[in-house]
C-alpha cells in the first residue's frame, strides 16, 4: 500500500495539529528554543515493527532527524532500540506523543497480523487467508493496512 510522501506529510501534519491544539504551553515556557536533545525509542514488548517510514516523516516535519536501528518488519524482543531521534528539544517533545502513538499502533497491528498468520499456517489448511478489510479506525485506514502488509511481506517474503 503506497501513499505519496506529500499526502503522508499532510496527514501527519493534521495529526500534529489535532494533538497540539493551541500549542504546547509547558514546552514553550520551559525549553529554550536553542536547546538540542536526543531520544531513543525502545520497544517494551516483543513485536513486529511497522511505522518507521511514518515516524521518520513525523520527525522531519518537526525539524528533527531519525536514525533507524531496526528495519521495517523486524521482529524484535522487549528492550530493543527502534530508532534514535535528534533535534531541537522542544520539537522532540511536541512530536513524541503522536510519533509513539502511531508507531505503537502500527506495530501492534503488524504483531497481531503476524500471530494470526502463524495460527492459520498451523491449522494446516491451505484455504485459510488473513486479509485486510475496510474495518479500520477512521483516518487510520492507510496506516493500519500498511501495518498488515508489512507483517504479510515479512512472513511470506
C-alpha positions as CSV (number, residue, x, y, z in Angstrom):
1,X,0.0,0.0,0.0
2,X,1.5,3.3,-1.2
3,X,0.8,6.8,-0.2
4,X,2.6,9.8,-1.9
5,X,5.0,11.4,0.5
6,X,3.2,14.8,0.2
7,X,-0.2,13.1,1.1
8,X,1.5,11.3,4.1
9,X,3.0,14.6,5.3
10,X,-0.3,16.4,5.1
11,X,-2.0,13.6,7.1
12,X,0.8,13.6,9.7
13,X,0.6,17.4,10.0
14,X,-3.1,17.1,10.7
15,X,-2.3,14.6,13.4
16,X,0.1,17.1,15.0
17,X,-2.4,19.9,14.7
18,X,-5.0,17.8,16.4
19,X,-2.6,16.8,19.2
20,X,-1.1,20.2,19.9
21,X,-4.3,22.2,19.6
22,X,-3.3,25.7,20.8
23,X,0.3,24.7,21.3
24,X,2.4,23.1,24.0
25,X,2.4,25.8,26.7
26,X,4.7,23.8,29.1
27,X,7.4,23.1,26.4
28,X,7.2,26.6,25.1
29,X,7.6,28.0,28.6
30,X,10.3,25.8,29.9
31,X,12.5,24.8,27.0
32,X,15.0,27.2,25.4
33,X,14.5,27.0,21.6
34,X,18.2,26.6,21.1
35,X,18.4,23.5,23.3
36,X,19.3,20.4,21.3
37,X,18.3,16.9,22.5
38,X,18.2,13.3,21.5
39,X,15.8,10.5,22.4
40,X,15.8,6.7,21.8
41,X,12.6,4.8,21.3
42,X,12.7,1.4,23.0
43,X,10.1,-1.3,22.4
44,X,8.7,-2.6,25.7
45,X,7.4,-5.9,24.4
46,X,8.2,-8.4,21.6
47,X,6.8,-7.0,18.4
48,X,6.8,-6.8,14.6
49,X,7.9,-3.2,13.9
50,X,5.8,-1.1,11.5
51,X,5.5,2.6,11.0
52,X,9.2,3.6,10.8
53,X,8.7,5.5,7.5
54,X,5.9,7.4,9.1
55,X,7.9,8.0,12.3
56,X,10.8,9.3,10.2
57,X,8.5,11.6,8.3
58,X,6.9,13.0,11.5
59,X,10.4,13.8,12.9
60,X,11.4,15.5,9.7
61,X,8.2,17.6,9.8
62,X,9.2,18.7,13.3
63,X,12.7,19.7,12.2
64,X,14.4,16.6,13.7
65,X,16.3,13.6,12.4
66,X,15.8,9.9,12.8
67,X,18.3,7.2,12.8
68,X,16.6,3.8,12.4
69,X,18.2,1.0,14.4
70,X,15.9,-1.8,13.0
71,X,14.2,-2.4,9.7
72,X,10.5,-2.2,8.9
73,X,9.0,-5.6,9.6
74,X,11.7,-6.7,12.0
75,X,10.6,-9.0,14.9
76,X,12.2,-7.5,18.0
77,X,12.5,-8.6,21.6
78,X,11.5,-6.5,24.6
79,X,14.0,-3.8,25.2
80,X,15.1,-3.4,21.6
81,X,16.0,0.1,20.5
82,X,13.9,1.1,17.5
83,X,15.2,4.5,16.5
84,X,17.1,7.5,17.7
85,X,15.8,11.0,17.3
86,X,17.8,14.2,17.4
87,X,16.9,17.8,17.1
88,X,15.6,20.8,19.0
89,X,14.4,19.7,22.4
90,X,11.1,21.5,22.1
91,X,10.3,19.9,18.7
92,X,11.1,16.4,20.0
93,X,8.7,17.0,23.0
94,X,6.0,18.3,20.7
95,X,6.1,15.4,18.3
96,X,6.8,12.5,20.7
97,X,3.3,11.6,21.7
98,X,2.0,11.5,18.1
99,X,5.0,9.5,17.0
100,X,4.8,7.0,19.8
101,X,1.0,6.5,19.4
102,X,1.3,5.9,15.6
103,X,4.4,3.7,15.9
104,X,2.8,1.7,18.7
105,X,-0.5,1.3,16.9
106,X,1.1,0.2,13.6
107,X,3.5,-2.2,15.3
108,X,0.5,-3.6,17.3
109,X,-1.4,-4.3,14.1
110,X,1.6,-5.9,12.5
111,X,2.3,-8.0,15.5
112,X,-1.3,-9.2,15.7
113,X,-1.3,-9.9,12.0
114,X,1.9,-12.0,12.4
115,X,0.3,-14.0,15.1
116,X,-2.9,-14.6,13.1
117,X,-0.8,-15.8,10.1
118,X,1.1,-18.2,12.3
119,X,-2.2,-19.6,13.6
120,X,-3.5,-20.0,10.0
121,X,-0.3,-21.8,9.0
122,X,-0.5,-24.1,12.0
123,X,-4.1,-25.2,11.0
124,X,-2.6,-27.0,8.0
125,X,-5.4,-25.7,5.8
126,X,-4.4,-24.2,2.5
127,X,-7.7,-22.3,2.1
128,X,-7.2,-20.0,5.2
129,X,-6.0,-16.5,4.4
130,X,-5.5,-13.4,6.6
131,X,-7.0,-10.5,4.6
132,X,-7.1,-6.8,5.4
133,X,-10.7,-5.4,5.3
134,X,-12.1,-2.0,5.5
135,X,-12.8,-2.4,9.2
136,X,-10.3,0.2,10.2
137,X,-10.3,3.2,12.5
138,X,-11.4,6.5,10.9
139,X,-8.5,8.4,9.5
140,X,-6.1,5.4,10.0
141,X,-7.0,3.1,7.1
142,X,-3.7,3.7,5.3
143,X,-1.7,3.2,8.4
144,X,-3.5,0.0,9.5
145,X,-3.5,-1.6,6.1
146,X,0.2,-0.8,5.6
147,X,1.0,-2.4,9.0
148,X,-0.9,-5.6,7.9
149,X,1.1,-5.5,4.6
150,X,4.4,-5.1,6.5
151,X,3.6,-8.2,8.6
152,X,2.4,-10.2,5.5
153,X,5.5,-9.3,3.4
154,X,7.9,-10.3,6.2
155,X,6.1,-13.6,6.7
156,X,5.8,-14.5,3.0
157,X,8.9,-12.9,1.7
